[in-house]
Amino acid sequence: ADPLSLGPVEMDTTALRDARAGAGDVDTPGLADRFFRKAETAVLNRTSRILCVIERCTDEHNYSAVLRTAEALGVQHVWLVDP
């Protein structure tokens, strides 16, 4: 059995197989196209319906975590309120 198989659901294993074969470099054919499609999908799925407000955050690492999460979820508006 293929160790990359998820049973009835299959995942895109092209990059994983390329990396195992030692061909995971940036020069891999089609890699730039896959990155572009992922970035384009993320940009198209952003939302301005959600507003994230950060107030009284005591740790600078928490600011970074909130901003990374907001970016990953496509939130376009983040307000930092200085108490």
MOLINHU-V418745 format. One record per backbone hydrogen bond with DSSP energy under -0.5 kcal/mol. CO is the residue of the C=O (numbers start at 1). NH is the residue of the N-H. E is the energy in kcal/mol with one decimal. If there is no record, write none. Layout:
# MOLINHU-V418745
CO & NH & E
CO & NH & E
This chain:
# MOLINHU-V418745
2 & 5 & -1.8
6 & 9 & -0.8
8 & 10 & -0.5
9 & 6 & -0.6
11 & 13 & -0.8
13 & 17 & -2.8
14 & 18 & -2.4
15 & 19 & -2.4
16 & 20 & -2.2
17 & 21 & -1.9
18 & 23 & -3.1
19 & 22 & -1.0
25 & 28 & -1.7
28 & 31 & -1.9
28 & 32 & -0.5
30 & 34 & -2.0
31 & 35 & -2.3
32 & 36 & -2.3
33 & 37 & -2.4
34 & 38 & -2.2
35 & 39 & -2.5
36 & 40 & -2.7
37 & 41 & -2.2
38 & 42 & -2.2
39 & 43 & -2.3
40 & 44 & -2.3
41 & 45 & -1.4
43 & 46 & -1.1
47 & 76 & -1.7
50 & 77 & -0.7
51 & 53 & -0.5
52 & 79 & -3.2
53 & 55 & -0.6
54 & 81 & -3.1
56 & 58 & -0.6
59 & 62 & -0.9
59 & 63 & -1.2
60 & 64 & -1.6
61 & 65 & -2.2
62 & 66 & -2.6
63 & 67 & -2.5
64 & 68 & -2.6
65 & 69 & -2.3
66 & 70 & -2.7
67 & 71 & -2.4
68 & 72 & -2.5
69 & 73 & -2.0
70 & 74 & -0.6
70 & 75 & -2.7
71 & 74 & -0.9
74 & 47 & -3.1
76 & 78 & -0.6
77 & 52 & -2.4
79 & 54 & -3.2
79 & 81 & -0.6
80 & 82 & -0.5
81 & 56 & -0.8
81 & 83 & -0.7
